[in-house]
Amino acid sequence: MAYLSNKEIKKIGFCSFGNNVCISDKASFYGPSRITLGDSVRIDDFCIVSAGEGGIMVGNHVHIACFSSLIGGETIKIGDFANISSRVSIYSSSDDYSGATITNPTIPDDFKNVDHRPVGVGKHCIIGCGSVILPGVTLNEASAIGALSLVKDHCDAFTIYAGIPARKMGQRSRDLLEAEKRFIASKNCE
């Protein structure tokens, strides 16, 4: 995987980006002036990050794996230390599937009924491969989503979810908070 240089990243036109940002030269960005990236963010091959009016905010130490997409007209916030596995789709907008209106972006807004709601992915969340996060969902701190899950409701902190639709499967250890403290302390010693 080839990463863009700092100069190439700057040319994309992000609202802002931090230090140690690694972006694949095969990733695509739409509405980059509404995208902010924190420090130590890595975005892999074939990711699509498309920011609508609400923008997309990515925290520090976040990994977005290959073939993932963050798309929609509302805000998408990704917290520090979050991990988005490959082929994850996060939507802050979704068409009306009822048949009451026309769907797709080639149709004027007057003829569709798009659901626009913010999405939040909390600090230390992990989203498994192939999962889909729908508009209006908040993944609270350190929630974990199993592979191939459909998340349509809020997820509790330090809780593991999986399935279609995603359901509670168990609790997640809080040991990662101590690991975070050690990591930050190690960075302060450098």
DAMO-V641712 format. One record per run of one state. SS is the DSSP state (H for helix, E for strand, - for the rest). FROM is the first residue (numbers start at 1). TO is the last residue. If there is no record, write none. Layout:
<<SS	FROM	TO> <SS	FROM	TO>>
This chain:
<<-	1	2> <E	3	3> <-	4	5> <H	6	12> <-	13	15> <E	16	17> <-	18	21> <E	22	24> <-	25	27> <E	28	30> <-	31	31> <H	32	34> <E	35	37> <-	38	41> <E	42	43> <-	44	47> <E	48	51> <-	52	55> <E	56	58> <-	59	62> <E	63	64> <-	65	68> <E	69	72> <-	73	75> <E	76	78> <-	79	82> <E	83	84> <-	85	88> <E	89	91> <-	92	92> <E	93	94> <-	95	108> <H	109	111> <-	112	114> <E	115	116> <-	117	118> <E	119	121> <-	122	125> <E	126	127> <-	128	131> <E	132	133> <-	134	137> <E	138	139> <-	140	143> <E	144	145> <-	146	149> <E	150	151> <-	152	154> <E	155	155> <-	156	158> <E	159	162> <-	163	163> <E	164	164> <-	165	166> <E	167	171> <-	172	174> <H	175	188> <-	189	190>>
